[in-house]
Amino acid sequence: MDHSIELRYGAQIIPLSLSEQADIFQIREPDQKITPSLFSSRLEAGLQRMRPDLSDVSIVVGDKTRLCGYPEYLPVLVKTLEDFGVRRNRLTVFIAYGTHARQSDDECRAAYGDVYENLRFIHHDCTDDRCFSNVGKTAGGTRVRIRKDILDTTFLVTFGAISHHYFAGYGGGRKLVFPGLGHRESIYHNHGLFLDRDRRTLSLHCRSGVLDRNPLAEDLAEFETFRPADLAVHGILDSKGRVCDLMPGSGTGHFRNACAMHGKNCEIATDREYGLVIASGGGFPKDINFIQSHKAIENASKFVRDNGTLIVLAQCADGIGSSTFLPWFGMGGWETAFDKLATNYEGNGGTALSMMAKSQRIRIFMVTDLDEKRCRTIGVEKISVDQAKTFINGSAGPLAAIPNAGMLVKISVETR
């Protein structure tokens, strides 16, 4: 008997048949707990307990690559704040782009719903030196530049989904303020902690699901102490991006609890490796571009043995997703790119080095809208869905399938 699975590709669904010997790794879908009414009640309880100064309120949200049920739940947050006396003209929403490109108004309407027309939204620009104040430096050497309007606000709210991050451990939460609202130079310095300059490799502790002893994550935690959120709303999503829970609270413990909840749903403890793995990035928006799809490639690669094969379905309708990624592949190889990045971290250099490391260890194929030239540049081979099926049918060794590799993370049995 065959396994029948469905892999998402952009907005499409690709059906596949696998032999019964194939292992299929799925995330554990979280229970649907949250409703607008329950979310409002939780917010009310928190605000009554905190009794904050709501004379000037700032809300930080993710961009289109990090959605969190905003059209349904952002109005609930706004109304609850207004019920506690917040004046609409004293409420500002910041879009935490980090170094990502600014969205169009149409993209913002799709991401945030009607509130985009009714509230003041600030499109963060990490290159605008005028909007930052310098307030210190972390032990890791990152200059702490924080937006002046965030420093001046009386009540700072972050609202975003918890996710795994391949070198920061987890995304969401504190990452909305930094690097989400960070200065480009500081963001690049923090990301540069991904490099182990002594061993000339990528840091072994900078990986998904790891916060302790992770130099980059610890730098983020220290940065947060300069201006922590007064209220952090952490979202727990299912594999289709639907919000299943929203957890309002504050502090490091609250963030770590949300990370643990997300990890419980999305981590697989196994040391088994496979000769062939086929994986989906999870469909739109997780495979909207290559930079976002790299999360799935990184996660799925952990299941592939040395010299094995990985096939990833990732549409990448918006192309690469950054102009700072491809140039790293024209510098003459790993050593040259590493030296340049270690001297002056820029753009998506860490992602480029990570791809170089994976393509040296395993063979990577992509079903994608990217053209063949770009695929060759980044060390992957473009194939069709039919060619992917031919690989699967001809596989004689152990095979694994991961329908949502953008979320599912392999954890060593020893670390459990």
Residue, then its C-alpha position, 0 to 999 in steps of 0.5 A: m500500500d502506498h502513502s498518499i501525501e500532498l505537498r504545497y507549492g505556492a497556492q498549488i497542491i501537488p499530490l504524491s504517492l510514496s511506498e509504504q516504507a517511506d517515513i513521513f514527518q509531519i508537524r503536530e497541529p496545535d489545537q485551535k484555542i484562540t477566538p477574538s473573544l478569548f483574545s480580548s479577555r486575555l488582553e483585558a486581564g493583562l492590562q488591568r493587572m499592569r495598569p500601564d501609561l497608555s498615552d502613547v502606544s506603539i504596536v510592532v507587527g511582522d511583514k508579509t513573510r511573518l503573518c499572524g492573523y492580523p486582519e482578524y486579531l489586530p482589530v481586537l488588540v486595537k479595540t481593547l486598547e481603546d476600551f482602556g482609554v487609548r486615543r487612536n491618534r496616539l496609536t502607531v503601528f510599525i512594520a518590522y521589515g528588518t532589512h526586507a524591502r518595503q511592501s506595497d499598499d496592496e500587500c499591506r491591505a492583504a497582510y493587515g486588513d482594514v486597519y491598514e486604512n484606519l491607523r497610522f502605519i510606519h514602514h521601518d527603514c533600517t537605513d534611515d539614520r535620522c530615526f535612531s538613538n544610540v543607547g549602548k553596546t552589547a557584550g557581543g559588540t552590537r551597537v544598540r541603536i533604537r528608534k527614537d519613537i520606540l524609546d519615547t513611546t509609553f507602551l510598546v506592544t509586539f505582536g507576531a508568530i513564534s517560529h524557528h530561526y535557523f541561526a537565531g534559534y527562534g523568530g518572533g517575539r523580541k526579534l520584532v523590535f530587533p532586528g525587525l526595527g533595527h539599524r542595518e549596521s547593527i543587524y549585520h553585526n548581530h548576524g555576523l555572530f553566526l560565524d565562528r571566526d576561530r574555526r572558520t566555519l558556521s557556529l555550531h550553536c547557531r541553529s534552530g531551536v537553540l537559545d542557550r550558548n547561541p552567541l547570536a540569540e544571547d546577543l538578541a536577548e541582551f539587546e532586548t534589555f535596552r527596550p523590552a516590549d511592555l506587552a508581547v503577543h506571541g502567536i502559535l500557528d498551524s502548518k497552514g499559517r492559521v493562528c491557533d493561540l495568542m499568548p499575551g504577556s511580557g518578559t524572557g520567561h514568557f518568550r521562552n514558554a511560547c518557544a517551547m510550545h511552538g517547539k513541542n509542535c514542530e520538533i522531531a527527535t530522531d538521529r536517522e538519516y536518509g538517502l533521499v528526502i523530498a520536502s515542501g517549503g509549506g506553500f505561500p507565503k513560506d515559499i514566496n522567495f528563496i530567502q524564505s524558502h531557505k528555511a525549508i532547505e535548511n531544516a530538510s537537509k538535516f534529515v539527509r545523509d552525506n552525499g544524499t539527495l534533497i528535493v525541495l518544492a518552493q515556488c519563489a514567485d517573488g524571486i530570490g527575495s534580496s539583491t544581497f544574496l546572489p553576489w556572494f556566489g561570485m566571489g570564488g567560493w567558500e573561503t573567499a566569501f567567508d573572509k569577506l563576510a568575517t571582515n564586513y558582514e553584509g546582506n544575506g551572506g550568512t544564508a549564502l554560506s549556509m547554502m554553500a555548506k549544504s550543496q557541498r555535502i548533499r545534492i539539492f534539487m528544486v521544483t521552483d519558478l526560479d530560472e535555471k541560471r539562478c538555481r545553478t548559481i546557488g548550487v541547486e538543480k532545477i527539476s519538474v514535478d515529473q522529474a521529482k516523481t521519477f527520482i522517488n520511484g527510482s529510489a532504492g534506499p531509505l526515503a523521507a517526506i516532509p510536507n512542511a519543512g519550513m516549520l519542522v525541525k530535526i532535534s538530535v535524540e541526545t538533546r532531548 
